[in-house]
Each structure stands twice: as structure tokens, then as C-alpha cells.
Amino acid sequence: SSTGLNLQTGIFTAPIKKNGYLVTLTAQLANSYTGTKVFSYAQLFILKNGNLESLQNYLLVEMGKVGDLRVEVNMDKGDTLQVFVGHHVESKNIYGGSGTIQRYDGFNLESVRFCIF
């Protein structure tokens, strides 16, 4: 596409060489267990040409908060950017003292937005 973003894969390919592409990444976790001690988190990374080039390209998404990352990336024509999900679980088991197991589902990543200007 003329924008460089492949809507099927989510991979951005730089259409031109540019110093300072403005990149934003936002996300949140579904939180249906307010009032309990059950929590989770997710890790998202922006990879350039398939590699993590800087820890500035790391986003921690915590429950109850919108994760927000803003970076500038220098790219040559043909370089790629993509989002990689590191740690993320959609369910957790909590083990009780009497041997009971309580399963909690629904820690889904939501509203993930990857924008390049």
C-alpha cells in the first residue's frame, strides 16, 4: 500500500528513507476482576527489521491502565516495523490453601493501536 502498512500482517515497510518516523503504540488489558487480587500484564515490543534495537521500544501494559509508547525511529526505505507480543496470558489459576483451584479468564489485550507518521 502507499502508506507502507500491510493490513494483513500489521507490518509497516518504510516507503522512503526518513529520519524521525513518529511511532505510537497503545494498548490495554480487559479487566473484569476489579475488586479481587487477580491481576496480569502484557509486554509489547516494536521490532525494526525483526530485531529489538532499543529498550525504548518496550511497552508494559498493566491492568487498569492504558499502555502508551511514543518513539522516533530512523528508517531507510524498505526497513520494517512490527509489534511483537512478549508475555501475555488470557487466564490464570489461583490455588487456595485447601487445594481448591479458581480459574480466571479474560485478560485479553484490547484496543491495540500501532501508528506511524
C-alpha positions as CSV (number, residue, x, y, z in Angstrom):
1,S,0.0,0.0,0.0
2,S,1.1,3.6,-0.4
3,T,1.1,4.1,3.3
4,G,3.5,1.3,3.9
5,L,1.3,-0.6,6.4
6,N,0.2,-4.1,5.4
7,L,-3.2,-4.5,6.9
8,Q,-3.0,-8.3,6.7
9,T,0.3,-8.7,8.6
10,G,0.5,-5.4,10.6
11,I,4.0,-4.9,9.3
12,F,5.0,-1.3,8.3
13,T,7.5,-1.1,5.5
14,A,9.1,2.4,5.1
15,P,8.2,3.8,1.6
16,I,11.0,6.3,1.9
17,K,14.1,7.0,3.9
18,K,13.3,9.3,6.8
19,N,15.0,10.3,10.0
20,G,12.3,10.5,12.7
21,Y,9.3,8.5,11.8
22,L,6.9,9.1,14.8
23,V,5.7,5.8,16.1
24,T,3.0,5.3,18.8
25,L,1.8,2.1,20.4
26,T,-1.1,1.9,22.8
27,A,-2.9,-1.0,24.4
28,Q,-4.9,-2.1,27.4
29,L,-5.9,-5.3,29.1
30,A,-9.5,-6.3,29.7
31,N,-10.2,-6.2,33.5
32,S,-13.3,-8.0,34.5
33,Y,-12.0,-8.8,38.0
34,T,-12.0,-5.4,39.7
35,G,-12.1,-5.8,43.5
36,T,-10.1,-9.0,43.5
37,K,-6.4,-9.6,43.9
38,V,-6.1,-11.2,40.5
39,F,-4.0,-9.2,38.1
40,S,-2.0,-9.6,34.9
41,Y,0.2,-7.7,32.5
42,A,1.4,-7.9,28.9
43,Q,4.7,-6.9,27.2
44,L,4.7,-5.5,23.7
45,F,7.8,-4.7,21.7
46,I,8.4,-2.7,18.5
47,L,10.8,-4.6,16.3
48,K,12.8,-2.9,13.5
49,N,13.7,-5.4,10.7
50,G,12.7,-8.2,13.1
51,N,15.0,-7.1,15.9
52,L,14.6,-5.2,19.2
53,E,17.0,-2.3,18.7
54,S,16.3,-0.4,22.0
55,L,14.6,-0.8,25.3
56,Q,12.8,2.4,24.4
57,N,10.7,0.2,22.1
58,Y,9.3,-1.8,25.0
59,L,5.7,-1.3,26.4
60,L,4.4,-2.7,29.6
61,V,0.6,-2.9,29.6
62,E,-0.8,-3.1,33.2
63,M,-4.3,-3.8,34.2
64,G,-6.5,-0.8,34.7
65,K,-4.1,1.5,32.7
66,V,-3.7,2.4,29.0
67,G,-0.1,1.5,28.0
68,D,1.3,4.3,25.9
69,L,4.6,4.3,24.0
70,R,5.9,7.1,21.8
71,V,9.3,6.9,20.0
72,E,11.0,8.3,16.9
73,V,12.6,5.8,14.6
74,N,15.1,6.4,11.8
75,M,14.3,4.2,8.8
76,D,15.8,3.5,5.4
77,K,13.5,2.7,2.5
78,G,12.4,-0.9,2.9
79,D,13.0,-1.2,6.6
80,T,10.2,-2.7,8.6
81,L,8.5,-2.2,11.9
82,Q,6.2,-4.6,13.6
83,V,4.7,-5.3,17.1
84,F,5.7,-8.4,18.9
85,V,3.7,-9.7,21.9
86,G,6.1,-11.0,24.5
87,H,4.4,-12.1,27.8
88,H,0.7,-12.2,27.8
89,V,-1.8,-14.7,29.4
90,E,-5.5,-14.8,28.9
91,S,-6.3,-16.9,32.0
92,K,-4.8,-17.5,35.5
93,N,-5.3,-20.2,38.1
94,I,-5.2,-19.2,41.8
95,Y,-4.6,-22.1,44.2
96,G,-6.3,-22.0,47.5
97,G,-5.0,-23.3,50.8
98,S,-7.4,-26.2,50.9
99,G,-6.4,-27.4,47.5
100,T,-9.1,-25.6,45.5
101,I,-8.3,-24.0,42.2
102,Q,-10.1,-20.9,40.9
103,R,-9.7,-20.1,37.2
104,Y,-9.9,-16.6,36.0
105,D,-10.3,-15.9,32.2
106,G,-10.4,-12.7,30.2
107,F,-7.0,-10.9,30.4
108,N,-7.4,-10.0,26.7
109,L,-5.3,-7.4,25.0
110,E,-7.7,-4.7,23.7
111,S,-7.5,-1.5,21.7
112,V,-4.0,-2.2,20.4
113,R,-3.1,0.8,18.1
114,F,0.1,0.9,16.2
115,C,0.5,4.3,14.3
116,I,3.4,5.6,12.2
117,F,3.7,9.1,10.9
